Amino acid sequence: MMSAARYRDVYIAGPDLVAPVLRGATPPVDGAPYRISPFFPACGCDVFNVVVDRIRGGALCGQQTATACWCALVSPGEIAGLIDEVYGAEEAETISALRRFVEALPRDCAFALVALAF
């Protein structure tokens, strides 16, 4: 019997492991892509569920890539939009650090938005 996930995180990763899977070039691998960003901080809504629901609903181009891992290929603009929607005008230090990280990302690249439960 599987137990409920104790931790659920959302973060940004490089697309190198995810892009071939999402494009159907390689089968999914068990595991999650490496994290390059700060974690998305907790807030009034469940950020993990927001990301998974958007992937399942087709609002984000992604899929479940491992048992408890969902990934989407996103642009920095899409990430910034998600942060604005989830956190609004909230400017806690952890959110500000995440916004600064996303602002510094190269605009001509795609990244993996990862929702991971363990």
N, C-alpha and C positions, 0 to 999 in steps of 0.2 A: 504494500500500500504506500503510495507516494504521500509525503507530508507536504503541508503548505509551505510556500516559499517564505523564508524569513527575511530576506533582503531583496529589494527591487531597486535597481539603479538605472539611470539614463545618463548616457555620456556620448561624446563624439570620438570616433575612431577614424583611422585612415581607411580608404576604400579598397586597398589592395587585396584583402582576403574576401571582402563582401561582393565587390563588383562582379567577378566571374560567376559567383553563385547566383546573384540576382539576374544576371543576363543568361543563365542557363548553360554556361560553358563548363561548369564543374558542379559536382554534387555538393550538398551542404557538408560541412565538417562539424564535428562535435566540439564545441567551444565557442568562445566569443572573441571578436577582434580586440586588439590592444587599445587601451584608452589613451587618448592624447589630450583630453580636456579635463577641466574640473567636472565633478559630478553635477548634474542638475539638482539644485537643492530642493528639499521638501517645501511644499506650500499648501494652500487650502485645498487644492485638487490633487489627485493622484497622477503625477506626471508620467509614470510608467504606463498606466491605463490609457492616458491621452495618446501616447505614441503608439501603443499596440492597437488601439481602436482606429487610429488614422491609417496604419499599415493595412489592417484587415479591411477597412472600408475603401481603400484605394486612394485616399487623400495624399498619402505618401507612397512613393514607389519603393516597395520593399516586401519582405516576407519573413516568415519564421525560418531561421537558418540553423537552429539547433533546438534541443529539447525545451529550453527555457530562454531562448534568445531570439529577438526580433530585430531586424536591421533594415534600414532604408537608406538609399542613396539620396543625399540632399546637398543643396548649395548653401553657402554661408547665408545668403538672403533668406532661404527657407528656414534655416535654424534661427536666425534673428527674429523672423516673423512668429515662429513657434514660441520663443522666449517671451515676446511681447504679449502674445495671446494668453500664455499660462501665468505669467507673473505681473502683467500690466505695468503700472508705474512703480511697483515695489523696487526699492533700491538697497536692499540689505547687502552687506559686503560680499557675500557668496554669490549673489545674483549679479552684482556689478563686476566681479571677477570673471564670471561666465560671459557676460556681455563683452567685456574687453577682449577675452580670448577669441570670441567669434568675430569681432571687428578686425582682429589682426590676421584672420585666415585669408589666404589668397582667394580672390573672387572668381578666378577662372578654373577652380578645382571642385570636385565633388567629394563629399565626406560621408562616412557611415554614421547614422544616428542609431545608437544601440540601446535597446531596452532589454535588460538582463535580470533574470530572477534566479536566486540560489538559496 
